[in-house]
Amino acid sequence: MSKSEILGRVRDSLKANTHIPSPKVHYANPMNYTHAELLEEYKLNQTNNKAIVRESSVDSLESTIEQILKEVQAKQVLYNTDVKLELTGVESKLIPYTQSVDLAREELFGIDTSIVQARCGVANLGIVGLSANPNAPRLSSLITNNCIYLLKKETIVENLYAGIESIKAYERERSGKEILPTNIIFVAGPSRTADIELQTVFGVHGPRVVYVVVY
């Protein structure tokens, strides 16, 4: 049986069986956070996850990023095409991510820093949520030594469920379709792994240094 046939039967079944419960969240946090409190909780937990959090604003975002690029001594900066910035005060080479890794593997894996637009931040876990699409390839958050995530304050949500729903809504609006992204990624901080002797090593599976700019 083909994939389309299976999905077709599922859709037909959902239409015929209206008693199937809706997969809505069945819990609520008894604490009613203000957005300012949610922001502070997010910053605390994200910092505990070893990310470097910088608070900025829409007007000062570019200068904040330029300062970070100087701090990490970025030589080449990969940015996704959904990142709309004009970084005129840096000496780093700015490289838009417009080519497939199959065509530019050597160049992409030689870049030291990337800039990625986050879709949401999850306050109670201290993580950022990403979605992969043609304007934001998944590798942009994985292949560089340093990664700078840009996070709008209004996209910070309380929990993981709300984060997933936020990303799904973003992708539906972006594409105008019900098709979900090929990847939804949540990042806590720098890549960390440990061997059998419990020696933690940074940067094996992703960036060694992670900044989150909240604006």
Secondary structure, 3 states (H helix, E strand, C coil): CCHHHHHHHHHHHHHHCCCCCCCCCCCCCCCCCCHHHHHHHHHHHHHHCCCEEEECCCCCHHHHHHHHHHHCCCCEEEECCCCCCCCCCCCCEEEECCCCHHHHHHHHCCCCEEEEECCEEECCCCEEEEECECCECHHHHCCCCEEEEEECHHHEECCHHHHHHHHHHHHHHHHCCCCCCCCEEEECCCCEEECCCCCEEECCCCCCEEEEEEC
